[in-house]
Amino acid sequence: MMIHYDIDTTENGYNKIRGDAENIDMLKRVIFNDGNFPDCVGYIKADNLVNAVLCICAVKEFGVYIGISYDSREYLSLFDSECLNEVVDVWGDGLYVSRGLFVPAELAWSGIEDFIANGNLTDKIHWISPKDIPEDGNYIL
C-alpha cells in the first residue's frame, strides 16, 4: 500500500511536505514525529482507499481537525460541540475551521491510522456531518 501526502506547514516559515510513504510508520515519521503534528493543512490519500481523501489541519493550541471524504460521504472530527460557532484562522489569512472540530493530537493520529489501515472511522472520535456545522462555523475538505 502506498500513502500519498501533500501538506503545507507554517511552523518554521511556509514549507510544503509532499511525497509517498510505503506504510503508516513512514507517514507517522513525516507528520506525527515525537507525538506532535506541525502546524499544518494538507491531504492524505492511500492506494487501498480509492474513493477517500483525508484532510488534516493542525494548530498546536487547539489540536488536529480531520475531515474525511469517502465514497461520496463526508465526516468531520468533533471534540466540543459547544465550540462549533467559534472559528480558528489556521493560516492567519482567512482559512477558518470551527474550534470544536479539533481533537487532541494523539486521538487524531489514532483516527488517521485506523482509517488508512482499514477504511473504518475510529470509534474513539465522535464524527459529524458538514450539515451539523452551524452557520457561524466552518470546515474544509
Secondary structure as the mmCIF struct_conf table of DSSP 4:
data_model
#
loop_
_struct_conf.conf_type_id
_struct_conf.id
_struct_conf.beg_label_comp_id
_struct_conf.beg_label_asym_id
_struct_conf.beg_label_seq_id
_struct_conf.end_label_comp_id
_struct_conf.end_label_asym_id
_struct_conf.end_label_seq_id
STRN STRN1 ILE A 3 THR A 9
TURN_TY1_P TURN_TY1_P1 GLU A 11 ASN A 12
BEND BEND1 GLY A 13 GLY A 13
STRN STRN2 ASN A 15 ALA A 21
BEND BEND2 GLU A 22 ASN A 23
HELX_RH_AL_P HELX_RH_AL_P1 ILE A 24 ILE A 31
BEND BEND3 PHE A 32 PHE A 32
HELX_RH_3T_P HELX_RH_3T_P1 ASN A 33 GLY A 35
HELX_LH_PP_P HELX_LH_PP_P1 PHE A 37 PRO A 38
BEND BEND4 ASP A 39 ASP A 39
STRN STRN3 CYS A 40 ALA A 46
TURN_TY1_P TURN_TY1_P2 ASP A 47 ASN A 48
TURN_TY1_P TURN_TY1_P3 VAL A 50 ASN A 51
STRN STRN4 ALA A 52 VAL A 59
TURN_TY1_P TURN_TY1_P4 LYS A 60 PHE A 62
STRN STRN5 GLY A 63 TYR A 70
TURN_TY1_P TURN_TY1_P5 ASP A 71 SER A 72
STRN STRN6 ARG A 73 LEU A 78
BEND BEND5 PHE A 79 PHE A 79
HELX_RH_3T_P HELX_RH_3T_P2 SER A 81 CYS A 83
BEND BEND6 LEU A 84 GLU A 86
STRN STRN7 VAL A 87 ASP A 89
BEND BEND7 VAL A 90 GLY A 94
STRN STRN8 TYR A 96 SER A 98
HELX_RH_3T_P HELX_RH_3T_P3 ARG A 99 LEU A 101
STRN STRN9 VAL A 103 VAL A 103
HELX_RH_AL_P HELX_RH_AL_P2 ALA A 105 ASN A 118
BEND BEND8 GLY A 119 GLY A 119
HELX_LH_PP_P HELX_LH_PP_P2 ASN A 120 THR A 122
TURN_TY1_P TURN_TY1_P6 ASP A 123 LYS A 124
BEND BEND9 ILE A 125 ILE A 125
STRN STRN10 HIS A 126 ILE A 128
HELX_RH_3T_P HELX_RH_3T_P4 PRO A 130 ASP A 132
BEND BEND10 ILE A 133 ILE A 133
TURN_TY1_P TURN_TY1_P7 GLU A 135 ASP A 136
#
